[in-house]
Amino acid sequence: MTVDFLGFQNTIARPFTLHGVGVHSGSDVSVTLYPAEAGSGVVFRRVYEDGSHTEMKAAVSEVGGTDHCTMLGFSPDTSIAMIEHLMAALYALAIDNVLVEVTGEEVPVLDGSSAVYIDEIEAVGIRSLGVKRRYIRVKQRVRVSEGDSWAEFLPYDGTRFEVDVDYKTPLIGHQHWEGNLTPSVFKRELSRARTFGFMADVERLWAAGLALGSSLENSVVISVDHKVINVEGLRYPGDEFVRHKALDAVGDLALAGSQFIGCFRSYRGGHRMNAMALKALLNNRSAYEVVEAPAASPKVAPREFIAVNAPEFAPWMA
């Protein structure tokens, strides 16, 4: 099976800015994306009112929290939360290098999905940087578990996600999504899936200082009698919930610092389990190899990729 793999690193062609609310803080925030040079990766910059800023790589080693979202940084004063929807869009569209400037403690939630990011990136355009991209190819199974939840990487000739959720509410129950990840598959099957929550949890979340910016404009809300409160209903009838979990997984695994060749599977997973699995993979050097395409053609079978010596991947590890 031949999969569409892009042989060269990309960035966005022009900057763009989006404004919105922080889903947890409830504050007005903005995010601006700038083109970046090859090899720089995705870098987040938090800008403060006095003009100063802090920066950190979009790397799993920088993950400081996984409660209800993925957060980079280990201090409230420097951390940036809710990065996963943006990271999923960047990963799916093969954007390797970009500077992400945020004016608050979290990225705006927008409509609760990756759709707005996809639209904006396609509007400004994608620019090839003419430098070979390197991939992480899974060589052997790596699995983590916690209670009834588990996640694993498996060797596979492509990039594949297989995600299962299992909720007690009959509205969701057991749902499954699987697919080989390409830009078109992500756009069509995952990008519009919104974050979701339960009315029964609202007061607890508010008391913890979370979900202060959550609304029916950016979340699918499930009532205590197991119904979708949103007037427009679901964007993906029946299974928007598992599709959003798959979207989150794409964004969380983008923190490898490189695209991967393999299959990621999870059952009752989430941000914490995604991070655990990625750390387990990267900390087991025998479980993967770093490869690159042998030719400039954008259509190359992953099995034809060539292993390269890449000690610079060490900083991505936990």
Buried (B, 14 or more C-beta within 10 A) or exposed (E): EEBBBBBBBBBBBEEBEBEBBBBBBBBEBBBBBBBBEBEBBBBBBBBEEEEEEBBBBBBBBBBBBBEBBBBBBEEEEBBBBBBBBBBBBBBBBBBBBBBBBBBBBBBBBBBBBBBBBBEBBBEBEBBBBEBBBBBBBBBEBBEBEEEEBBBBBBBBBBBBBBBBBBBEBEBBEEBEBEBBBBBEBBBEBBBBBBBBBBEEEBEEBEEEEBBBBBEEBBBBBBEEEEEBEBEEEBBBEEBBBBBBBBBBBBBBBBBBBBBBBBBBBBBBBBBBBBBBBBBBBBEBEEBBBBBBBEEEEEEBEBEBBEEEEBEEBEEBBB
